Amino acid sequence: MRVPFNYLMDILEKTASIGIVPPQNGNSPISRPKFLLPDTVLEAGRLYIADPAIVQKDRLPATSALLTSPAPAQLLNQLQEIFDRCEIWEGTLSAAAATGDLRELLDEIEAILGNPIVLRKSNYAIVACSSEVFSNPALADLRGTHLPYEYVNSLKRDVKFEQMRTSETPFFFSVPVSKSQALGVNLFPEAGATYCLSAIPLLRPLTHSDCFPLEICAGHVTQVLRSTVIAGRYADPSGRRERLMELFRTSVENKSADVIVLEQGFSSLGWQPNHQYCCLSLRTGSPDYLSYTEDLLCNQVESLLPEACVFASLGTIAVLLNLTLAGAEIRELLEKCVYFFRDNDLRTGVSNVFTGFRELRNYHRQSLIALDFASRPQAFLWIRYFSDVVLDYILEQSNRELPLHLICSQQILQLKQYDQEHQTEFYVTLESYIQNKFNAVQTARELQIHRSTFLYRMERLQTLFGLDLDQRDSLLYILLSMKMLELSKSMMLHE
């Protein structure tokens, strides 16, 4: 077996009085040590031990190394023990890998590195863990289907995050459960770094000398991954979750889907047509990471929202929530998720509550419309409900074919222009009067004017602009026009 020279030096760093002649490449793998004698035939890639009195540095091959010590026999035995230990690791790991049991293999790795081990996919789905994860309460968060988002966020805050995702050598990274850094290595059983093997420093700190043992372990885990179909330790054996997701996906993405078949499918899984449902659409504010974290986010949403069916769709995360089975109102459920949305920079659109599945696709569309409003610049709410934005949506749709000045009430536009030209406050007066439900006394108090002054203004409004607040259609048109002007001002601020 060959061992990197730097690994040997890490182990021997506290050994005094050692003279070192390293190979030209300091991390070259090197073979078991031999005594260097005057008549020794030197080999490439070999480690030699010598008494300081014997000097043959000039004929040492570039890939070989020389260590000198006043006690060369003792040093030789120490090095042999290191090589023996590495060969024992190889044998133990080979035997565990031959079984194809990832849990058994990770337990052997845990014994070697003296810390709990986690194997995950690049999308943060947990494939397997060592026994310490299940016995240690501090690691309870790692017993789910994915890394907790606290762990993922700690990764993303690391300045070396981008390099870590594609690194071919071991790397250190921060984890919430420990003050010292964890050690990980990417695995390449397929094209690209599709898995990561990590040691969590819960039982002892990890150092650079642990990199080589981890690389040995990684090779055996990669071998198992190449020869085994990994469904995930936490796969739902009943397939219920996957069937719900496919029914929801079909409803949303297939315009010609048979509604009767969909209803029968949902009903067979306990989601009845008379239950109450709600659709959510989520979008991250950090699109660079969406492709790496969407599976994690889907999993976390399902964990936070009971009886939710979730899948990633066209850059968003689509959610169908069964409120009847969840036993709560939609706003009550989402209040518990606000911090999750904030921490993951997720904007969320929420449809109206509905029953049955015939209009499921359209209710999902409602949630996308609400999401659009939540995702706009200066939209300070993480969650927007369709019922709260529907009027703005209607007005925006009406403005798509004709410009604003051809849709708004001409009387309202003339009133606004008159105010600008004459420094009057007719528009503010009318707006306050409507908001105060046509209560003259309350309006005058709010505007801080005398009641007679208010009545004079309203009389002038009638005379100058012919506004009729008694007719329902006329009043509705005035209200819509004022809302259009408000929306137009808001859109200009966003732009």
KOLROKE-350460 format. One line per 10 residues: number of its first residue (from 1); their letters; for each residue y, x, z of C-alpha. Coordinates in nm, 2 decimals. Last residue first. Example, Ala and Ser with C-alpha at 12.3 -4.5 7.8 and 13.67 -1.06 7.14 Angstrom:
# KOLROKE-350460
2	sa	-0.11,1.37,0.71; -0.45,1.23,0.78
//
This chain:
# KOLROKE-350460
495	ehlmmsksle	5.05,-3.99,-1.21; 4.97,-4.13,-0.87; 5.34,-4.22,-0.80; 5.36,-4.39,-1.14; 5.05,-4.59,-1.05; 5.21,-4.71,-0.72; 5.52,-4.82,-0.90; 5.32,-5.01,-1.16; 5.12,-5.18,-0.88; 5.43,-5.30,-0.70
485	lmkmslliyl	5.58,-5.42,-1.03; 5.25,-5.60,-1.11; 5.25,-5.76,-0.76; 5.60,-5.89,-0.82; 5.48,-6.04,-1.15; 5.17,-6.19,-0.99; 5.38,-6.36,-0.72; 5.64,-6.50,-0.97; 5.35,-6.63,-1.19; 5.19,-6.80,-0.89
475	lsdrqdldlg	5.52,-6.96,-0.79; 5.57,-7.10,-1.14; 5.22,-7.23,-1.15; 5.25,-7.40,-0.81; 5.60,-7.55,-0.87; 5.82,-7.55,-0.56; 5.94,-7.19,-0.59; 6.14,-7.25,-0.91; 6.36,-6.95,-1.01; 6.65,-7.04,-1.23
465	fltqlremry	6.78,-6.68,-1.25; 7.15,-6.70,-1.16; 7.17,-7.04,-1.00; 6.84,-7.04,-0.81; 6.90,-6.69,-0.69; 7.25,-6.78,-0.59; 7.12,-7.06,-0.37; 6.87,-6.82,-0.21; 7.15,-6.58,-0.14; 7.37,-6.85,0.02
455	lftsrhiqle	7.08,-6.96,0.24; 7.03,-6.60,0.36; 7.40,-6.56,0.44; 7.38,-6.90,0.63; 7.09,-6.77,0.83; 7.28,-6.46,0.94; 7.14,-6.12,0.83; 6.90,-5.88,0.99; 6.66,-5.89,0.70; 6.37,-5.97,0.94
445	ratqvanfkn	6.58,-6.22,1.13; 6.69,-6.39,0.81; 6.33,-6.41,0.70; 6.21,-6.56,1.03; 6.48,-6.83,1.02; 6.42,-6.92,0.65; 6.04,-6.95,0.68; 5.91,-6.96,0.32; 5.57,-6.81,0.43; 5.73,-6.49,0.58
435	qiyseltvyf	5.60,-6.28,0.29; 5.76,-6.52,0.04; 6.10,-6.50,0.20; 6.08,-6.12,0.24; 6.01,-6.08,-0.13; 6.29,-6.31,-0.23; 6.54,-6.13,0.00; 6.42,-5.79,-0.13; 6.47,-5.90,-0.49; 6.82,-6.05,-0.42
425	etqheqdyqk	6.95,-5.73,-0.26; 7.27,-5.66,-0.45; 7.39,-5.32,-0.57; 7.54,-5.49,-0.89; 7.36,-5.31,-1.16; 7.04,-5.23,-0.98; 7.02,-5.57,-0.82; 7.08,-5.74,-1.16; 6.80,-5.53,-1.32; 6.55,-5.64,-1.05
415	lqliqqscil	6.65,-6.01,-1.10; 6.62,-5.98,-1.48; 6.27,-5.84,-1.44; 6.19,-6.13,-1.20; 6.33,-6.39,-1.44; 6.14,-6.23,-1.73; 5.82,-6.29,-1.55; 5.59,-5.99,-1.61; 5.36,-5.97,-1.91; 5.59,-5.84,-2.19
405	hlplernsqe	5.77,-5.59,-1.96; 5.43,-5.46,-1.84; 5.31,-5.35,-2.19; 5.05,-5.57,-2.36; 4.68,-5.51,-2.43; 4.57,-5.31,-2.12; 4.82,-5.46,-1.88; 4.60,-5.77,-1.81; 4.32,-5.54,-1.70; 4.55,-5.36,-1.46
395	liydlvvdsf	4.65,-5.69,-1.31; 4.29,-5.80,-1.26; 4.20,-5.47,-1.10; 4.50,-5.49,-0.86; 4.39,-5.83,-0.76; 4.03,-5.72,-0.71; 4.12,-5.42,-0.49; 4.05,-5.56,-0.14; 3.75,-5.78,-0.25; 3.60,-5.48,-0.42
385	yriwlfaqpr	3.59,-5.29,-0.09; 3.73,-4.94,-0.07; 3.58,-4.67,0.16; 3.72,-4.32,0.21; 4.07,-4.45,0.24; 4.37,-4.22,0.17; 4.39,-4.29,-0.20; 4.67,-4.05,-0.28; 4.50,-3.94,-0.60; 4.24,-4.20,-0.72
375	safdlailsq	3.88,-4.19,-0.60; 3.89,-4.50,-0.38; 4.03,-4.71,-0.67; 3.76,-4.59,-0.90; 3.50,-4.66,-0.63; 3.61,-5.02,-0.61; 3.54,-5.05,-0.99; 3.20,-4.88,-0.94; 3.12,-5.12,-0.66; 3.20,-5.42,-0.88
365	rhynrlerfg	2.98,-5.27,-1.16; 2.69,-5.27,-0.91; 2.77,-5.64,-0.86; 2.74,-5.68,-1.23; 2.40,-5.52,-1.25; 2.27,-5.72,-0.96; 2.38,-6.06,-1.12; 2.03,-6.21,-1.15; 1.91,-6.03,-0.84; 1.94,-6.29,-0.56
355	tfvnsvgtrl	2.21,-6.31,-0.29; 2.56,-6.15,-0.28; 2.80,-5.96,-0.07; 3.10,-5.83,-0.27; 3.08,-5.47,-0.40; 3.16,-5.16,-0.21; 3.32,-4.84,-0.35; 3.27,-4.51,-0.16; 3.45,-4.17,-0.18; 3.24,-3.88,-0.05
345	dndrffyvck	3.40,-3.56,0.08; 3.08,-3.47,0.26; 3.24,-3.45,0.60; 3.45,-3.76,0.53; 3.16,-3.97,0.41; 2.95,-3.87,0.71; 3.24,-3.94,0.94; 3.29,-4.29,0.80; 2.92,-4.38,0.81; 2.91,-4.58,1.14
335	ellerieaga	3.20,-4.80,1.01; 2.98,-4.86,0.70; 2.72,-5.07,0.89; 2.98,-5.29,1.06; 3.17,-5.34,0.73; 2.84,-5.45,0.57; 2.74,-5.70,0.84; 2.42,-5.63,1.03; 2.05,-5.72,1.05; 1.94,-5.44,0.82
325	ltlnllvait	1.67,-5.68,0.68; 1.94,-5.93,0.59; 2.19,-5.67,0.48; 1.96,-5.53,0.21; 2.16,-5.24,0.07; 2.15,-5.13,-0.29; 2.30,-4.78,-0.33; 2.41,-4.59,-0.64; 2.51,-4.23,-0.60; 2.75,-4.12,-0.88
315	glsafvcaep	2.75,-3.86,-1.15; 2.57,-4.09,-1.40; 2.32,-4.23,-1.15; 2.17,-4.08,-0.84; 1.93,-4.31,-0.65; 1.93,-4.51,-0.33; 1.76,-4.82,-0.18; 1.89,-4.90,0.16; 1.70,-5.09,0.44; 1.86,-4.89,0.72
305	llsevqncll	2.18,-4.71,0.63; 2.22,-4.37,0.79; 1.88,-4.23,0.69; 1.90,-4.38,0.34; 2.25,-4.23,0.30; 2.11,-3.89,0.42; 1.83,-3.90,0.16; 2.07,-3.98,-0.12; 2.30,-3.70,0.00; 2.02,-3.45,0.00
295	detyslydps	1.91,-3.55,-0.35; 2.27,-3.52,-0.47; 2.32,-3.18,-0.31; 2.27,-2.92,-0.58; 2.40,-3.11,-0.88; 2.69,-3.24,-0.68; 2.81,-2.90,-0.57; 3.06,-2.83,-0.84; 3.17,-3.20,-0.83; 3.34,-3.16,-0.49
285	gtrlslccyq	3.51,-3.50,-0.43; 3.17,-3.66,-0.41; 3.11,-4.00,-0.56; 2.95,-4.30,-0.40; 2.87,-4.65,-0.53; 2.77,-4.92,-0.30; 2.60,-5.25,-0.37; 2.55,-5.54,-0.12; 2.27,-5.77,-0.05; 2.19,-6.09,0.14
275	hnpqwglssf	1.84,-6.22,0.13; 1.75,-6.54,-0.06; 1.60,-6.35,-0.35; 1.35,-6.17,-0.11; 1.32,-5.80,-0.06; 0.97,-5.77,0.10; 0.82,-5.53,-0.15; 0.64,-5.81,-0.35; 0.98,-5.99,-0.35; 1.15,-5.69,-0.52
265	gqelvivdas	0.89,-5.68,-0.80; 0.89,-6.06,-0.85; 1.27,-6.06,-0.87; 1.26,-5.78,-1.13; 0.99,-5.95,-1.34; 1.20,-6.27,-1.34; 1.52,-6.08,-1.43; 1.36,-5.92,-1.74; 1.56,-5.61,-1.81; 1.78,-5.64,-2.12
255	knevstrfle	2.08,-5.46,-1.99; 1.87,-5.17,-1.85; 2.07,-4.92,-1.64; 2.15,-5.12,-1.32; 1.84,-5.35,-1.30; 1.61,-5.07,-1.41; 1.76,-4.83,-1.14; 1.71,-5.10,-0.87; 1.35,-5.16,-0.97; 1.29,-4.79,-0.99
245	mlrerrgspd	1.44,-4.73,-0.65; 1.23,-5.01,-0.49; 0.92,-4.86,-0.65; 1.00,-4.51,-0.52; 1.06,-4.63,-0.17; 0.74,-4.83,-0.16; 0.52,-4.55,-0.29; 0.27,-4.61,-0.01; 0.21,-4.24,0.06; 0.59,-4.18,0.10
235	ayrgaivtsr	0.63,-3.80,0.04; 0.72,-3.61,0.36; 0.51,-3.30,0.30; 0.64,-3.27,-0.04; 0.47,-3.34,-0.37; 0.40,-2.98,-0.44; 0.14,-2.93,-0.72; -0.03,-2.61,-0.62; -0.11,-2.29,-0.81; 0.24,-2.17,-0.87
225	lvqtvhgaci	0.36,-2.28,-0.52; 0.07,-2.09,-0.36; 0.16,-1.77,-0.54; 0.52,-1.81,-0.45; 0.43,-1.84,-0.08; 0.23,-1.51,-0.11; 0.52,-1.32,-0.27; 0.76,-1.46,-0.02; 0.56,-1.33,0.27; 0.59,-0.97,0.14
215	elpfcdshtl	0.96,-1.02,0.08; 1.00,-1.15,0.44; 0.82,-0.84,0.57; 1.07,-0.63,0.37; 1.38,-0.81,0.49; 1.29,-0.80,0.86; 1.43,-0.44,0.89; 1.77,-0.57,0.80; 1.78,-0.76,1.13; 1.68,-1.10,1.27
205	prllpiaslc	1.77,-1.19,1.62; 1.48,-1.33,1.84; 1.34,-1.67,1.93; 1.58,-1.90,1.74; 1.67,-1.68,1.44; 1.56,-1.93,1.17; 1.35,-1.76,0.90; 1.40,-1.90,0.55; 1.20,-1.94,0.23; 1.40,-2.08,-0.06
195	ytagaepfln	1.27,-2.27,-0.36; 1.38,-2.34,-0.73; 1.54,-2.00,-0.80; 1.53,-2.01,-1.18; 1.24,-2.05,-1.42; 0.93,-2.14,-1.22; 0.76,-1.98,-0.92; 1.09,-1.80,-0.85; 1.14,-1.79,-0.47; 1.48,-1.73,-0.30
185	vglaqsksvp	1.48,-1.53,0.02; 1.63,-1.62,0.35; 1.74,-1.47,0.69; 1.92,-1.66,0.96; 2.23,-1.52,1.12; 2.30,-1.50,1.49; 2.47,-1.77,1.69; 2.19,-2.01,1.63; 2.14,-2.39,1.57; 2.43,-2.43,1.33
175	vsfffptest	2.29,-2.19,1.07; 2.47,-1.90,0.91; 2.33,-1.69,0.62; 2.16,-1.35,0.56; 2.01,-1.26,0.23; 1.68,-1.14,0.09; 1.68,-1.01,-0.27; 1.67,-1.20,-0.60; 1.99,-1.38,-0.53; 2.06,-1.70,-0.73
165	rmqefkvdrk	2.17,-1.94,-0.46; 2.28,-1.66,-0.23; 2.54,-1.54,-0.48; 2.72,-1.88,-0.48; 2.71,-1.90,-0.10; 2.85,-1.56,-0.03; 3.17,-1.69,0.12; 2.97,-1.90,0.36; 3.13,-2.24,0.41; 2.87,-2.38,0.17
155	lsnvyeyplh	2.58,-2.27,0.39; 2.74,-2.42,0.70; 2.79,-2.74,0.50; 2.42,-2.75,0.41; 2.31,-2.70,0.77; 2.54,-2.98,0.89; 2.41,-3.19,0.60; 2.07,-3.19,0.76; 1.81,-3.01,0.55; 1.60,-3.27,0.38
145	tgrldalapn	1.29,-3.48,0.45; 1.33,-3.48,0.82; 1.18,-3.24,1.08; 1.46,-2.99,1.06; 1.70,-3.18,1.28; 1.45,-3.15,1.57; 1.49,-2.77,1.57; 1.64,-2.74,1.92; 1.35,-2.96,2.05; 1.10,-2.68,1.97
135	sfvesscavi	0.74,-2.80,1.91; 0.77,-2.93,1.55; 0.98,-2.65,1.42; 0.77,-2.39,1.60; 0.46,-2.51,1.39; 0.60,-2.37,1.06; 0.78,-2.59,0.81; 0.70,-2.74,0.47; 0.87,-2.88,0.16; 1.22,-2.96,0.30
125	aynskrlvip	1.45,-3.10,0.03; 1.76,-2.89,0.01; 1.81,-2.93,-0.37; 1.70,-2.57,-0.41; 1.37,-2.67,-0.25; 1.28,-2.59,0.10; 1.04,-2.37,0.30; 1.13,-2.34,0.67; 1.00,-2.07,0.91; 1.04,-2.05,1.29
115	ngliaeiedl	1.08,-1.70,1.43; 0.87,-1.40,1.53; 0.87,-1.26,1.18; 0.50,-1.19,1.15; 0.38,-1.49,1.37; 0.61,-1.72,1.18; 0.47,-1.59,0.85; 0.12,-1.68,0.97; 0.24,-2.03,1.06; 0.40,-2.06,0.72
105	lerldgtaaa	0.07,-1.99,0.55; -0.11,-2.25,0.76; 0.16,-2.51,0.68; 0.14,-2.41,0.31; -0.23,-2.48,0.28; -0.35,-2.34,-0.05; -0.65,-2.19,0.13; -0.62,-1.86,-0.06; -0.26,-1.83,0.07; -0.39,-1.80,0.43
95	asltgewiec	-0.64,-1.52,0.33; -0.37,-1.33,0.13; -0.13,-1.37,0.42; -0.37,-1.21,0.67; -0.47,-0.93,0.44; -0.11,-0.85,0.35; 0.00,-0.86,0.71; -0.28,-0.63,0.81; -0.17,-0.39,0.53; 0.19,-0.39,0.67
85	rdfieqlqnl	0.06,-0.32,1.02; -0.15,-0.03,0.90; 0.15,0.12,0.72; 0.36,0.10,1.03; 0.07,0.25,1.24; 0.04,0.53,0.99; 0.41,0.61,1.03; 0.37,0.65,1.41; 0.06,0.86,1.36; 0.25,1.09,1.13
75	lqapapstll	0.54,1.12,1.37; 0.31,1.23,1.65; 0.14,1.48,1.43; 0.48,1.61,1.31; 0.61,1.69,1.66; 0.91,1.92,1.59; 0.99,1.69,1.31; 1.05,1.70,0.93; 1.04,1.40,0.70; 1.01,1.45,0.33
65	astaplrdkq	1.04,1.19,0.05; 0.89,1.14,-0.30; 1.05,0.97,-0.60; 1.24,1.28,-0.71; 0.94,1.51,-0.68; 0.97,1.78,-0.40; 0.98,2.13,-0.55; 1.32,2.24,-0.40; 1.25,2.08,-0.07; 0.96,2.31,0.02
55	viapdaiylr	1.07,2.42,0.37; 0.80,2.47,0.63; 0.96,2.57,0.96; 1.08,2.22,1.02; 0.72,2.12,1.05; 0.62,1.88,0.78; 0.56,1.51,0.70; 0.54,1.40,0.34; 0.59,1.05,0.19; 0.44,1.01,-0.16
45	gaelvtdpll	0.61,0.85,-0.47; 0.52,1.14,-0.70; 0.25,1.38,-0.57; 0.29,1.73,-0.44; -0.02,1.96,-0.45; -0.02,2.10,-0.09; -0.07,2.49,-0.07; 0.21,2.55,0.18; 0.12,2.24,0.38; 0.30,1.90,0.38
35	fkprsipsng	0.11,1.66,0.60; 0.05,1.33,0.43; 0.23,0.99,0.46; 0.12,0.66,0.30; 0.28,0.57,-0.03; 0.65,0.50,-0.11; 0.85,0.21,-0.25; 1.19,0.34,-0.35; 1.48,0.21,-0.13; 1.67,0.54,-0.11
25	nqppvigisa	1.65,0.60,-0.49; 1.67,0.98,-0.51; 1.39,0.99,-0.25; 1.50,1.08,0.10; 1.50,1.42,0.26; 1.52,1.34,0.63; 1.50,1.56,0.94; 1.38,1.38,1.25; 1.50,1.50,1.59; 1.52,1.16,1.76
15	tkelidmlyn	1.33,0.84,1.68; 1.57,0.55,1.73; 1.61,0.49,1.35; 1.23,0.50,1.29; 1.18,0.13,1.21; 1.50,0.12,0.99; 1.39,0.45,0.83; 1.05,0.30,0.73; 1.23,0.00,0.58; 1.46,0.23,0.38
5	fpvrm	1.15,0.41,0.23; 1.02,0.08,0.09; 0.64,0.05,0.16; 0.35,0.12,-0.08; 0.00,0.00,0.00
//
